Amino acid sequence: MLGRDLDENENVSVRAFSGNIIKAAPTGTDRDEAFRRLRARIDETSKRAEGVSENEIDAAIDEAADYVRHHRG
């Protein structure tokens, strides 16, 4: 999706923005709860992919990314 493989020491991060307003990141217990909800969502999503090979997952991601690139608005 990035157009190249990542090096072992590289990471990808995703940030969500609401319009032109940048919200402060949660702190304290709000941050802990947000992290818990994120992990729960990741776990739910990963269960739906049980039994699917990594190659099949990569191919599906590539197919979706290619579709979006060629069918924009």
C-alpha positions as CSV (number, residue, x, y, z in Angstrom):
1,M,0.0,0.0,0.0
2,L,3.0,2.3,0.6
3,G,4.5,1.6,-2.7
4,R,7.5,-0.2,-1.1
5,D,8.5,-2.6,1.6
6,L,9.2,-1.3,5.0
7,D,12.6,-1.7,6.6
8,E,12.8,-3.7,9.8
9,N,13.3,-0.5,11.8
10,E,10.4,1.4,10.2
11,N,6.8,1.8,11.5
12,V,3.6,3.0,10.0
13,S,1.2,5.2,12.0
14,V,-2.3,6.3,11.3
15,R,-3.8,9.5,12.6
16,A,-7.5,10.5,12.4
17,F,-8.5,14.1,12.1
18,S,-11.9,15.7,12.3
19,G,-12.2,18.4,9.7
20,N,-9.7,21.2,10.3
21,I,-9.8,20.8,14.0
22,I,-7.0,18.9,15.7
23,K,-8.1,17.3,18.9
24,A,-5.7,16.6,21.8
25,A,-4.9,13.0,22.4
26,P,-6.6,11.5,25.4
27,T,-4.7,11.2,28.6
28,G,-4.9,9.1,31.8
29,T,-7.9,6.8,32.1
30,D,-9.4,8.1,28.8
31,R,-6.2,7.1,27.0
32,D,-6.3,3.6,28.7
33,E,-10.0,3.2,27.7
34,A,-9.2,4.2,24.1
35,F,-6.4,1.7,24.0
36,R,-8.5,-1.0,25.4
37,R,-11.2,-0.4,22.8
38,L,-8.7,-0.3,20.0
39,R,-7.2,-3.6,21.1
40,A,-10.7,-5.2,21.4
41,R,-11.5,-4.0,17.8
42,I,-8.2,-5.4,16.5
43,D,-8.9,-8.7,18.2
44,E,-12.4,-8.9,16.7
45,T,-11.1,-8.2,13.3
46,S,-8.3,-10.7,13.6
47,K,-10.8,-13.5,14.5
48,R,-12.6,-12.9,11.2
49,A,-9.3,-13.7,9.4
50,E,-8.5,-16.9,11.2
51,G,-7.5,-19.6,8.7
52,V,-6.7,-17.1,6.0
53,S,-3.1,-17.1,4.8
54,E,-0.9,-14.0,5.0
55,N,-0.6,-14.1,1.2
56,E,-4.4,-14.1,0.8
57,I,-4.7,-11.1,3.2
58,D,-1.9,-9.2,1.4
59,A,-3.6,-9.9,-2.0
60,A,-6.9,-8.7,-0.7
61,I,-5.3,-5.5,0.6
62,D,-3.5,-4.9,-2.7
63,E,-6.7,-5.5,-4.6
64,A,-8.7,-3.0,-2.5
65,A,-5.9,-0.4,-2.7
66,D,-5.7,-0.8,-6.5
67,Y,-9.5,-0.4,-6.7
68,V,-9.5,2.8,-4.7
69,R,-6.6,4.3,-6.7
70,H,-8.5,3.7,-9.9
71,H,-12.1,4.5,-8.8
72,R,-11.8,7.8,-7.0
73,G,-14.7,10.2,-6.9
